[in-house]
Amino acid sequence: MSAPWWQWVASTDSLTARLMAAGKPGAFRVRVLRQTIGLPQRDEALALGIAHRRYAWLREVALCIDETPWVVARSVASLHHLQGKGLGNLGERSLGSWLFQKPDLVRGPLEVTSAAPPFNRLTLGSSASSLWGRRSVFEHGGLSLLVQEYFLSTMTDALSLPSR
Ligand SMILES: C=C(O[C@@H]1C=C(C(=O)O)C=C[C@H]1O)C(=O)O
């Protein structure tokens, strides 16, 4: 991975904050693609240590600058953990803004992939392709939340980043 991409992919602070800083003021927006109760994929359940045939909270978003998706993300949490956390009302507010306010927040190790997002609808039907993906588990107040983020080729063009 090139050094400029490493700066993005290996960062452990809020990606929302980084994207806001990289775009023009006010240009950042979370577009919710899907938020639902559904079955996690097997690898997601494994990463969270939950049963993969148990329903979970799933949220898929595009993180956009000027309406162009730069990152697509899918987050997964067990329903049991979610109770009383108020995540259902998040809407188009960023999960990152919510998470990074928690004083007890712990982020597990990052796993990185060059594979495309395994969730089809996140390709958005656009010509953007995913260059790097990563995931980690956030822990806060008994909640374990798997956040998977895929960095799109649109960022390469907009920020003059290397091809990988
Ligand atoms: C985890 C963060 O939150 C971002 C916001 C998300 C959302 O609103 O669903 C999903 C993934 C993120 O990249 C972050 O800002 O670091």
The ligand as an SDF file (V2000), in Angstrom:
LIG
                    3D

 16 16  0  0  0  0  0  0  0  0999 V2000
  -16.8230    4.7720   12.4270 C   0  0  0  0  0  0  0  0  0  0  0  0
  -17.0110    5.9440   11.8710 C   0  0  0  0  0  0  0  0  0  0  0  0
  -18.2540    6.2450   11.3780 O   0  0  0  0  0  0  0  0  0  0  0  0
  -18.4610    6.3930   10.0130 C   0  0  0  0  0  0  0  0  0  0  0  0
  -19.9270    6.5160    9.8430 C   0  0  0  0  0  0  0  0  0  0  0  0
  -20.7160    5.4350    9.5510 C   0  0  0  0  0  0  0  0  0  0  0  0
  -22.2090    5.5020    9.6010 C   0  0  0  0  0  0  0  0  0  0  0  0
  -22.7640    6.5880    9.8170 O   0  0  0  0  0  0  0  0  0  0  0  0
  -22.8650    4.4510    9.4680 O   0  0  0  0  0  0  0  0  0  0  0  0
  -20.1040    4.2360    9.1880 C   0  0  0  0  0  0  0  0  0  0  0  0
  -18.7560    4.1010    9.1020 C   0  0  0  0  0  0  0  0  0  0  0  0
  -17.9020    5.2160    9.3490 C   0  0  0  0  0  0  0  0  0  0  0  0
  -16.8070    5.3690    8.6110 O   0  0  0  0  0  0  0  0  0  0  0  0
  -15.9680    6.9870   11.8080 C   0  0  0  0  0  0  0  0  0  0  0  0
  -16.2770    8.1610   11.5400 O   0  0  0  0  0  0  0  0  0  0  0  0
  -14.7880    6.6390   12.0500 O   0  0  0  0  0  0  0  0  0  0  0  0
  1  2  2  0
  2  3  1  0
  2 14  1  0
  3  4  1  0
  4  5  1  0
  4 12  1  0
  5  6  2  0
  6  7  1  0
  6 10  1  0
  7  8  2  0
  7  9  1  0
 10 11  2  0
 11 12  1  0
 12 13  1  0
 14 15  2  0
 14 16  1  0
M  END
$$$$
